[in-house]
Amino acid sequence: MHDRKNERPYESTLMLRLGGEVATKSEGIRQQFNRRLVQNLRDALKREGIDADVKDHWYRIDVKTEDRRALDVATRVFGVQAASWTRAYKWETLDDVVQIGEELFKDQVAGKTFAVRTKRAGYRDRIPFDSMDVDRALGTLLVNAGGEVNLDDHEVRVGVEVRADKAFFFEEERSAVAGLPCGVEGRAVALMSGGFDSAVAAWTMMGRGVDLDFLFFNLAGPPQERTVKEVTKLLCERWAYGYAPRFHVVDMRPMLAEMRNRVDGHYWQLLLKRLMVRAGHELARDKGYPAMVTGESCGQVSSQTLMNLGAITAPIPTAVLRPLVGMNKDDIIERARRIGTHDLCSKTPEFCALDGGPPKVDATAAELDEQEALVDRGLLSQLVKRRKTYTVLEMNVTEERDVQIDRIPDGAVILDLRDEKKHTGWAVDGAVHMPLERAVDQVSLLPKEPPYLLYCEVGLKSAYLAEAMAEMGYETYSFRGGVPKLRKYIERK
């Protein structure tokens, strides 16, 4: 390209300065980090449809492109400290550099204060002058053009970087996200609820060089799953570059129903979190993740007291990372705004089925062990094995049919998923008794013709199985609210 004013040929170049943690690594580690950073940059630009040539110069990374969107993209790639849109000109003498600088900046500084900031980079022994030589000579010409030098408080910064072959003149500069390039620290799994905390925790660990996959525990059906998918996809589209993150979904509703039936209500929230990290451990063991990430913050809610945090994870072999453990809620929400997940996270539906009373705030590991022994850990393992896995960037987040209803459809075959004792105590007339454990393995043998209505204690197990049957092509429904709501419905009829 040519400058219209002086017809000098130049190249539009996005110049990237590396984060301090990258630049200070030993040569071998630095090479690995730079390679991954270039890979991530190329992936980020490709996703946005930006045609660019990315070159690693060790001390800088240059992105040659005419597409100004590259500046926004580069500032979101972890490992980049700053991004500057520049014009790169060839030079032979100091006078060339100074004259180009005068032509580019004389109109900008006229009547304003300015400071010339010159750096030499690369093979400095091939540059026959110092940075101060440029500062003085160019500054003098710009004063003659009507500018006033003020090194401490200036209106215009005249940025110049001189290399052995080219001089780069800065048009626009922005700070970037810094940190470590995604992937240089390996891969882990983040427990994702869709709220502010889990998204910010995941983002924080991405910035420490970790490629993240995600684990979501479905507690409230399709609306919750859809929203969490939206949050996760947005997070990865904006920040997770250089790899294809995965999204694992474990439907915890059967386990939640098991826990509600057998465990003291004051331990429900704590035991649910214990079961979640235990499920995370099983997934980590299966997929080779060395750690899992959670969004817990010490003392933020009653289930996250210091005692409870210790009790929840005491028997879990996989490392549990809590990057937000010392952060205030206001700071977490502000960071969510910065990373772009705030608005979606604020719409994530709350899960309100844990009404067993105020949670215990000082639980011990032994107490949680006793409560955990009351539930079927085999069911948890079965649910983890039956998980669904998606590629995040390809996930479909459109509306899904809600299987939960408040009536009995005409002609429906009714399935009671509770155990024998509860079925004998009370059941809908004509209901077929099929405990969940047996139903999971045998529903595929049922004929497709009639509609099916499923019910259980509180509507969680039935919703889980109804959705699975719907995916197999059955017209299937779950009675919302379980037996208490179903009995009231029948009494009203």
C-alpha positions, 0 to 999 in steps of 0.5 A: 500500500502507498501513503497518499501524502508521500507515495511511500509504500508501506504495509499495514501491520498489527504488532503484538507485544507478548505478555511478561510471563511469556517473554521471561521464560527460558528459551525452550519453554518460550519456543513452546509458548510462542508456537501455541500463541501463534496457533491460537492467533491463527485460529482466532482470526480464522474464526472471524473470517480475517485473512491474515499472515501471522509471523513470529519474530520472537520479540514480537508477533506481526499480523499482516492484514488490512482487516481492522477487526484483527485488533479486536480479536488479538486483544482477546488472545491470552498471551498478548500484552498489547496490540498496536495497529501500525504502518511499516516502512522500509528505511535506510538512514535515520533521516528516512525514519524522521522524515516519514514520522514528520509526514505522518504526525505533523497534522496530528500534533499541530496545536497540541502537546506530544511525546515521541516514544521510540524503541529499537527491536530485534537486531539492534547492532544493525541499527546505526542510531539510538532511540534517543536520536529518533526522539530528538530529531523527530521531536524537533521537526514536530515542534516546528510543525506547531506541536509542543513537547510534554513528556509527562502529560501529552495529548498525542503519543508518537509511537515508533519502533525501529527494526533492522529492515523496517520502521513501524509507526503506531496509529492505534494502541490497545492493551490486551488480556495478557496471561499465558497462551491457552493450552500451554498448561494442558487440559482440565475440566470446568464445572459449569452452572451458567452463573457468574462465578463458574464462567469467570472461574473458567475464563480465569483458568484459560488465562493461566494457559489451560485448555478447558472442557466443561461439565454441566449437571442438569438439575432443572431440565431443558431450559437450564441446559439451553441457557448454560450451553449459551453461556459456555458457547459465548465464552468459548467463541470469545476466548477459547482459541487453538482447540475444540472445547467439549461440553459434557452433560450429566443429568443429575435429577435421578441422583437428586431425587435419591438424595432428597428421599434419603438424606437429612435436608440440612446436608442436601446442598453440601452433599449435592456439591460433594456428588458433583465433584465426585462425578467430576473426578470420575470424568477426569479419571476417564478423560485424563484431566489432572484437575477440575475447576469450580467457581466457589468463593470462600464465605460467599454463601452458606455452603461455601464456608471454609469448613464446608469447602474442605468437607466437600472435597476431602475424599476426592483424589482429583485436584479441585482448583478454585480461582475465585476463592478470595474474590468478592462478588462485586469483583466477579460480576464486574469481571463477567461484564468485561469478558462478555458473559454477564447478560447471559449469566444473569438470565440463567434460571435458578434451581430451587428444588433444594428446600430442605432447610438452611444448610449446615455451615460447619460440616465435617468430612466425616459427617458428609461421608455418613450422608453420602453412604445413604445414597446409591453411588452406583447410580452416580457412576451410571449417570456419568457414563450415560453423559452426553458430550458436545463440541462447544462451538457446534452446539445447537442452543435452540429451544427444546421441547419441555416434557413436563406437563400438569395433566394426564393425556388422554389414552396415556400409559402411566409409568410409576418409577418409584420403588415397590414400597412407595408404589404399594402405598399409593399409585395412580389407578392402572399405573404400570410399576417400573422402577427407574433402574429397570426402566432405563434398560427396558423402555426401548422395548415398549411399543411406540404407539401410545403416549406415556406419562411418567411420574416419581417422587418429585418429578426429577427422575421422571423428567430425566427418563421422559427426555431420554424416551423422547429422543428415542422417538416416543411421545413421552411426558413427565408429571411436573412436581411428582406425586404431591402435585399428581395426587392433588390433580387427581383429587380435583378431578 
